[in-house]
Amino acid sequence: MSMERISSWLKENRITEVECLVPDMTGNARGKFIPASKFIKEDSRLPESILVQTVTGDYTDIHDELVGPMDTDMMLQPDANTMRIVPWADDPTAQIIHDCYTREGDPHPLATRNVLRRVLKLYEAEGWKPVVAPEVEFYLVQKNLDPDNELQAPIGRSGRREAGRQSYSIDAVNEFEDIIEEMYDFCEAQNLDVDTLIHESGIAQMEINFLHGDALDLADQVFVFKRTMRETALRHDIYATFMAKPMEHEPGSALHIHQSIVDIETGQNIFSDEEGNEHPRFRHFIGGLQKYTPGAIAFFAPSVNSYRRFAPDIAAPINLHWGYENRTAGIRVPDSKPQSRRVENRFPGVDANPYLAIAVSLACGYLGMKQQVRSTEPYTGDAFLEPISVARSLEQALGLLERDDDLQNVLGRRIVKAYCAVKREEFEAFNQVIS
């Protein structure tokens, strides 16, 4: 029935080509182009090694151990819920995200979309359903063909670059009105539930907010949005960058994740009791984030550059405090009504794989609720004035992850082993370059 639905949609939209997409370990798109007529008739496959490639396309020393020496194909299954038009393509083109399966028909444990599905099934077994709302920060930058040159803000409609911090400035956003309007048009064509856009504190730094919804669907949307924003910027001869810390003297870019949990049967927010007060599970969820973020930070901050974001003067969390309406804390509780009571995880950088970032954040909260982990008291001061307690390097973060048995059991030991191997390979590759 899924293929019938896809086939009908392709014909209805007169699609001539299909992009078969698979999110890799970094959250970037791998896959292939297939003529629509062939896509309907034949099964799709890809080498499973694409799931364990580094950001530079290299393989780890334990590549054979992770996927086997033969590099066999994995089976791809298109998800009909992810069918979207490619609005910037010259010919009628569709993009469809695919799930990865082993030759035996099992969900491939190294596919990051499957990792999120695994965590969501744990919630489902409890009768719960996570609801998330991501906030995606990014920079618009002048086109830069030399990676050794520092990035600069692009020139806007006025013919000038921004000269200083302009948080929430309407005029600063209007400098890039043509780009923003086309981005919204592309998002609408792809049914992306983008909500508000604001100018963040960095020069030409923007934040796009998504409406709350299903965790897997929102991870898909963030994945598609990053492609969309890059393509939109290129059409205007500039770049959009999702580096965590692209410029030395500007704030980093985050992927904030708002999370709440509802009861599947009643639809009620399980963070609130019948009187509308905080349920004990709410503090346990926060306690889980506090307890397991030290190991989880390797997923929230996946590259060498990510750890340059964690400094007390650039608006990124540096310790495990939480608080009500406290943006200096890594775990923030926004002011809300009982039904929308939620927790905002401010640790992930925008360079994180959205599937892994959401999966790991929910895994921390799940463990907290199951183990009834007690949170600290809410922090009411400036958490940036407190000592830095998160990992300061990718190497340190990976060591903490490898020592966290609970997190590995929830996520799957094979994916954690593969992730650590890939990230260590990237870390060593960075160390060899004199930049």
Secondary structure, 3 states (H helix, E strand, C coil): CHHHHHHHHHHHCCCCEEEEEEECCCCCEEEEEEEHHHHHHCCEEEEHHHHHCCCCCCCCCCHHHHHCCCCCEEEEEECHHHCEECCCCCCCEEEEEEEEECCCCCECCCCHHHHHHHHHHHHHHCCEEEEEEEEEEEEEEECCCCCCCCCCCCCCCCCCCCCCCCCCCHHHHHCCHHHHHHHHHHHHHCCCCEEEEEECCCCCEEEEEECCEEHHHHHHHHHHHHHHHHHHHHHCCEEEECCCCCCCCCCCCEEEEEEEEEECCCCCECCECCCCCECHHHHHHHHHHHHHHHHHHHHHCCCCHHHHCCCCCCCCCCCCCEEECCCCCCEEECCCCHHHCCEEECCCECCCCHHHHHHHHHHHHHHHHHHCCCCCCCCCCCHHHCCCCCCCCHHHHHHHHHCCHHHHHHHCHHHHHHHHHHHHHHHHHHHCCCC
